[in-house]
Amino acid sequence: MNSGGQPDLDEIEACFVALLEGRLTRDAVDRWAGRWITDVGLEWDELSWWALGLLYGIDLRHGPGEDYLHDDVQVREWLVKLRDRRAG
């Protein structure tokens, strides 16, 4: 994940992939997305904003020690939607 300038869709998509491949933790992805989504000085296209919104909060659970609100199957579905929308 680029810690420099505002990420583009390639970097956002790469976060989904890294999470699903186990190269990044949900906590790391949440913090990364949160850094960008809470920066009020940035402007986003609709697709980037949608994808960042999915990543921000990706580490939320149903309760302490319980499963994540959004499992890997759902995250994979989001990645497919992101790719479809990019191609479309």
Secondary structure, DSSP 8 states (H G I E B T S, - for coil): ---SS---HHHHHHHHHHHHTTSS-HHHHHHHHHHHHT-TT----HHHHHHHHHHTTTT-BSSTTS-BSS-HHHHHHHHHHHHHHHH-
